Amino acid sequence: MRDKEFKSQCKRVKKVAKKWLTNLGLMWWNVKIEYHDTVMFSDVASGFETAMMCTAQWQYLQAVIDVYVPTIAEMDDDALERCFIHECMHILVNEMRETDGAFTHEERVCETLAKAFQWVEELCQTG
């Protein structure tokens, strides 16, 4: 990926981040966004690529969202926004994470909440 395209994709994420970190009340957290020029595979067998991944330390109100730029470059704006909101949901629910290392329930909760917040935002825009 060329440097110009990489920067363009980062700009897309920054725009979404500004909107949603504010809308979700996460501005009092220290949320760092790191951009990577590599692709991360969650499931190599199926070819599913991870677009973003969140690591949060709820005790310290700190989180890092890793963005895999080649993967998000293939996403339209709606998918990018939904993905970013999903990662923000991990920030909000991280404190409830089970200690057994299983994230299946957390993933489902984050996806459902992300869609709900996106629907509410769309309803607010349409009046």
Stockholm file with secondary structure:
# STOCKHOLM 1.0

chainA/1-127         MRDKEFKSQCKRVKKVAKKWLTNLGLMWWNVKIEYHDTVMFSDVASGFETAMMCTAQWQYLQAVIDVYVPTIAEMDDDALERCFIHECMHILVNEMRETDGAFTHEERVCETLAKAFQWVEELCQTG
#=GR chainA/1-127 SS CCHHHHHHHHHHHHHHHHHHHHHTTCTTSEEEEEEESSCEEEETTTTEEECEEEEEEGGGTEEEEEEEHHHHTTSCHHHHHHHHHHHHHHHHHGGGCCTTCCCHHHHHHHHHHHHHHHHHHHHHHHC
#=GC SS_cons         CCHHHHHHHHHHHHHHHHHHHHHTTCTTSEEEEEEESSCEEEETTTTEEECEEEEEEGGGTEEEEEEEHHHHTTSCHHHHHHHHHHHHHHHHHGGGCCTTCCCHHHHHHHHHHHHHHHHHHHHHHHC
//
